[in-house]
Amino acid sequence: MFSWKTAGKPIVALSPMADMTDSEFCLIAKRFGARIVFREMVSSEAVVRGNEKTLDMTAFEEEERPLIQQIFGADPDTMAESARIIEEKFHPDGIDINMGCPVYKITSNFNGAALMQDAKLASEIVRKMKAAITVPLSVKIRLGWSDPRECIAFAKALEAAGADLLTVHGRTKAQGYSGVADWKMVGEVKKAVSIPVLVNGDVHAPETAVPAMEQSGADGVLIARGALGNPWILKQIEEVLADGRVSTVIDEVTRRQTVIDHTKLMIAKHGPERGVVLMRKHYAWYFKGGPRSKEMRMALNKATSLQEVEAILAFEKDPVPA
């Protein structure tokens, strides 16, 4: 059985990102050496209601293991039952609770980061979920709602309630994604608890993981936006943390083949046209900052078939047809 204590350190994992870390993206990340992936969050209420779309989001391929499924919600009994259902039906390697999402749509219903305002309720959620499942239970939090030191007492409460691991994003809810992640404050959480802690926020390049780990003293790093269009970053981070340099170098041929492989996975899941359309959110990330990235994105966003995507990517010197 998977355990955070035996997962190996440093822990380098793919962060759950709504509408992005679906099965197809996790499979691509795994193929480039990602050891642990967190799947995008699902609603506990929808799971308990038996919503087919939501349950389908929690299905995965064996190739994705070890896989952690994230759940959001604010009712302890519903959260516990949803975790039990997911474990019984799909058998993920772990369950993660979202107590860090700052988006209004989530916090307005007292989900996500809103739970950091009520340590008693958050602890009750952890206790009931822990009792309902046999796999490890982790929690993703922020530095606080508005005060960046709120995370210390909150983290202690979650540990006492039974959490096996904490991920701390180095910003408050009030900051959202603005400003700079405070890795040193994540380190204060690490000092306050005895369970593993992952640092999250602003690690967008392999080399950036080094100061993030040094300043936080964390047991590992959870990579979010840095992995979008860049699934090989997790392997590269492990290389940098191991010997100070990146050994895995991705050339343009590999990048374009990855885009095609990712598109094929989306088509296999969603159908020939819808799969390509759903890939549009990824195309921009794959070519962000590259030569003629705007033209490439515009061309791919007009594609409606795999053949069109392959034709756009087939040009060696000028990737966008005139």
N, C-alpha and C positions, 0 to 999 in steps of 0.2 A: 504493500500500500504506500502511496505517495506521502511524504512527510516533509515539512519545511525544514526540519532539523537535519534531514539527510539529503536535502536537495543540492548540496554542494555550494560552496561560496567562492567568489561572490555570486549572488543570485542575479542573473540578468534576464528579465522577462518582458514580454510584450504587454503593454497596458490595455485595459478594456477601453474602447472608444466607441461611443454610440454611432451606429450606422456605418462603422468602418471595420471593426475587428470581427467580421463574420467568419464563417467556416472557410470561405475561399481565401480571404486574406491571411488567416492563420495558417492555412496549408502552404501558402507561398512563403511565409516567414519560416515555417518549419523546414522547408526545403533548403533554406539558406542558413540553417543551423540554429534557429531559435530553440532554446531548450524548454522554456515554459511560456505558455500563452494564456492570457486572460481574454475570455470572450465578452463581447459587448453586453451591457446590462439589459436585463429583462424585468418586466413588472411582476412583482409577487402576486398582485391581485389578478392579473391576466393569467398567470400560471394556475392559480387555484381555481379560476373560472373554467379552465380547460381550453383557453383560447388557442386555436390551432396554429395561427401565425406565430404566436409567442413561443409555443412549445417547439415549433419547427426551428426557431432561432437557437434553441438550446441543444439541438441534435448536432453531432459532430462525427468526424472520421477518426479511426484509431490512430492515424498518422499525426493527429493533432496533440496527442498526449505527450507529457502531462498538461492537462487543460483545466483551467479554473473558470467556473461560471459565475459571473457577477449578477447580483439581484438587488433591486431597489424597492423600498417600501417603508412604511412607518408603523404598521400594526404588528406587534410581536407574534401573535398567533398566525397571521397570514404569512408573514415572512418565514416562520418555522415550517408551516405546511408546504409552502412553495419549495423550500429547500429539500424537504423530504420527498416531494413528488419528483423533482429534478434528479435527485440522487437515485431514487428507485427506478426511474424510467430511462435515464441516460448514463448514469454512473460516471460523472466527471471526477477528476482527481481532487477537486477542492471546490469550496463555495466561497465567494467574496461578497461582502456587503458594501454597497455604495453609500458612503457617508461623506462624500467629497464633491459631488457635482454641484457647481454654482449656478447652473442655468435656472432661470425663473420658473420655467415650466415644471421643473422638478422640485425646487425648493418651495414653491407656492403651496404645494400639498404636503409640506413638511417632510419631504423626502430628501435624499442627498445630503448636502452640507447643512441643511436646516436642522438635522438631528444633532449637530454639534452644540445646539442651544439647549439640549435636554439630555444630559449625561445619564439620567436615571432611565429614561425611555430607551436610549441607545443601548445601555447595558442590558435591559430586559430583552431587547431584540437579540442580542448576542447570546444570552443565556438560553433562551428558548430555541434558537436555531441550533446551538451547540448540542442541545439535548435531542434534537430531531434527526441529526445526521451522524454518520460515522467517519466522514472525510474531514480534513482540516478546514477550519473556518478562519478567514482573514477579513480585514476591514480596510477600506481605503478612506482616508480622511484628509483634511487640510490643516493648516496651522490654526484655524479657528474661524469663527463667523466674522468678527471684525478685529479682535485682539489676537495677535500672533502667538501669544503665550497660552491661549486657551487650550491648545493641543496637549499640553503636558498633563494636566489633571484628567482630561478626557481620555488620553491614551492609557493612563493608569487604570481608569474605570473599565475600559474595554478589556484590558489584560485580566483584571480581576474577574470579569464576567465570563472569560474563557476563550478570548480571541487567541489564535495561534500565530498570527503575523499581522503587522500593520504596514500599510503603505502611506507615506505622508507626502502630500503635494506641498511644496514650499511657498504657498500663498494662502491668504485668507479668502473666505467667500467674497468679502467686499472688494478684494482686488480682482477677482475673476481670473483672467489670464493676462492682466496688465502688470507692469513693473517687472521686477526680477525675482526669481525664486530664491528664498532664503534657506540655503542648504545647512547653514550653521544652526538655525532653529530646529531643523529636522534632527540635527545632532542632539539637541536638548531632549527630544522625545526618546532617542536611542539610549541616552543616559538614564532616563526615568523608568524604562521597562526592561524586562529580561527576555522577552520574546523577540524574534527577528524583526527588523525594520528595514523597509525599502525606501530609498529616496526617489522622488518623482518631481519633474518640472525642469524645463530648460536644458535637458540633455539632448541636443539636436545633432551632435557630431560625436564620433567615437572618443576623441580626445577630451571632450567636455566631461565625460564620465569620471575622469581621474580627480579633478577638483571637487566634483559632487560627492564622490566617495570619501575623499580626504576631509572635507569640511563637515560632512554629516556623520562620519564614522559608521555609516549604515552597513547592513549585511548584503546589500545589493541595490540594484537600480531598476526601476520600472520605466520603460520607454514608451512614450505616447506619440505625439506628433512627429517626433524625430524618425519614427519608423514608417511614416506614410510616404509611399513612393520610394522607400529606402529600406526594404525588409531585411537587407543584409547587415544593417547597423548593429543588430544584437550580437552577431558573431564577431563583428569588428570590435565592439566594446569589450567582449571577453578577451580578445587578443591584446588589446591595449592594456587592460587591467592585469593581464598575465605577464607580458614582457615589454610593455611600453611602445609597441608599434602595431600597425595594421598590416596583416598578411593577406587578407582577402580584399583584392582590388577588383572592382566591377567595371568592365569596359562597356562601350556603347552597344556592342552586339549582345552581350548578356542582358543589359537593361531592356533592350527592345524584345528579346525573346521572353523575358520575364513578363513583360506587358502582355504579350500574346498568350503565354501560358495562363496568366491570371484571367484574361478575357475568356479563354476556353473553359476555365472552371466556373466562371459566372454564367456562361451559356449553358453548361451542363446542368446548372441548378435552376436557372430562370428562363431558359429558352433562347433561341438564336438572336432575336431582336432586343428583347428586354434585358438580356444579359449584357449586351454591348452598351445599351443605354445606362444601365446601373453602374457600368465601369467608368462612366464619365467623371464621377467624383474622384476616381483614382488616377485617371490620365494626367490631370493637372499636377498632381504630386510627383508622379514619375518623371516628369520633364521640367519641373520647377527649377528655374535658374539656369537651364541648359541653353544651348544655341537655338535660337528661334523658338523658344518655348511657347510664346504666345501663338505663333502660327501653327505649331504642332498641336497645341491644345484645341485650337479652333477647328482644325481639320478632323481630329479624333472625335470631337463633340458633335460632328455632323454625321459620323459613321453610324450605320445601323446594322452592319453585318461583320462577321469575322473576316471575310474576304476584303472588305474595305479597310479594316484596321491593318491587316497584313500588308496591303498595298501601300498604305501611308508609311508604314514602318520599314518598307523594303528599300527605300531610297538611301543610298550610302552617303553621298555628299550633301544632297539637298533632300531632307526627309519629308518635305511638304511639296506635293505636286503643284506645278504652276497653274 
